[in-house]
Amino acid sequence: MTEPLHEGVPFSSPAALAVQLAPRLRSAIDAAGPVVVVLDRPERDAVHAELGAAADDVEFLDPADVYRVPAFTVAVRWARLARRTAPGGYATVVAQHVDAPVGDGPGYWARLDAALDIALPGLPVEVLCPFPDTVEERLLRSATHRTLLSSGHSVRSDGYRMPLDVVAEFPPPPPPELGPPTHIQEFALDGLAVLRRAVATLSTGAGLSTERVADFVLAVNEIASNSVEHGPGSGTLRLWSLDGQVVAEVRDAGRMQVPFPGLVAPSPTGARGRGLWLASELSDVLQVWSDGSGTVIRVTMTL
């Protein structure tokens, strides 16, 4: 496989879905690449039964665990899985469209599908997206999948919309407020060293490992440096130590027009875009939004 495949899979019952998916999954297992399946319990049980002993080579994940993070973050994680695949192999992901996660607003699946079409090109991966085979769902999913899997064949879908159009209609909502921060700091060029020390102190005290402290410091530094070098020249850092997480926000007065922040690696010859990409790769969740006073970038690390 040289090109990624992102395909919708309409299904009428768990058993029918298992029959549709089994040939693709067996081929993926035979190819010895990673195979990750995210399904609700009835569909998961049906696929497990259909595969038999081969199911032992599949990593089954709970949708509640996978989709508790923003849609763009899920797309980044599937792209990482593909990049870590052994040369000559490919990764396979089955990612069921379940009830939208609480807290990420309407359009979660539209944003995820659009982000996958941005993040996956050039990577050795196929992502299959099962959804209920109803008229409404077919209309929705045909808009965000170029093809649908039907009776074992890929059929071009009608009404496919480009990712930029989809995200313009369903922009990521601002994440919830986190309460009073543990630390607030204004910064400019001469304050970046102090900023790095503050991030290191908080994340070390919260219990992050030494390696993840270094990643978190670098991620926040990249974002703050962007504010200094490419933005208004200064910004505000806010830090939180929460139950099981450390969070950093960088706010500045600039306006960022990046519909898919941190999803795609910048060109090796390019001078821009590296900061967001690195911050996304080094952290667990990266979120970007704008409001009346400027742009906010939030990075989160779990313990």
Stockholm file with secondary structure:
# STOCKHOLM 1.0

chainA/1-303         MTEPLHEGVPFSSPAALAVQLAPRLRSAIDAAGPVVVVLDRPERDAVHAELGAAADDVEFLDPADVYRVPAFTVAVRWARLARRTAPGGYATVVAQHVDAPVGDGPGYWARLDAALDIALPGLPVEVLCPFPDTVEERLLRSATHRTLLSSGHSVRSDGYRMPLDVVAEFPPPPPPELGPPTHIQEFALDGLAVLRRAVATLSTGAGLSTERVADFVLAVNEIASNSVEHGPGSGTLRLWSLDGQVVAEVRDAGRMQVPFPGLVAPSPTGARGRGLWLASELSDVLQVWSDGSGTVIRVTMTL
#=GR chainA/1-303 SS CCSCEEEEEEESSHHHHHHHHHHHHHHHHHTTCCEEEECCHHHHHHHHHHHGGGGGGSEEECHHHHTTSCHHHHHHHHHHHHHTSCTTCCEEEEECCCSCCTTSCTTHHHHHHHHHHHHCTTSSEEEEEEEECCHHHHHHHHTTCSEEEETTEEEECTTCCCHHHHHHHSCCCCCCCCCSCSEEEEECGGGHHHHHHHHHHHHHHHTCCHHHHHHHHHHHHHHHHHHHHTSSSCEEEEEEEETTEEEEEEEESCCCCCSSTTSSCCCTTCSSSHHHHHHHHHSSEEEEEEETTEEEEEEEEEC
#=GC SS_cons         CCSCEEEEEEESSHHHHHHHHHHHHHHHHHTTCCEEEECCHHHHHHHHHHHGGGGGGSEEECHHHHTTSCHHHHHHHHHHHHHTSCTTCCEEEEECCCSCCTTSCTTHHHHHHHHHHHHCTTSSEEEEEEEECCHHHHHHHHTTCSEEEETTEEEECTTCCCHHHHHHHSCCCCCCCCCSCSEEEEECGGGHHHHHHHHHHHHHHHTCCHHHHHHHHHHHHHHHHHHHHTSSSCEEEEEEEETTEEEEEEEESCCCCCSSTTSSCCCTTCSSSHHHHHHHHHSSEEEEEEETTEEEEEEEEEC
//
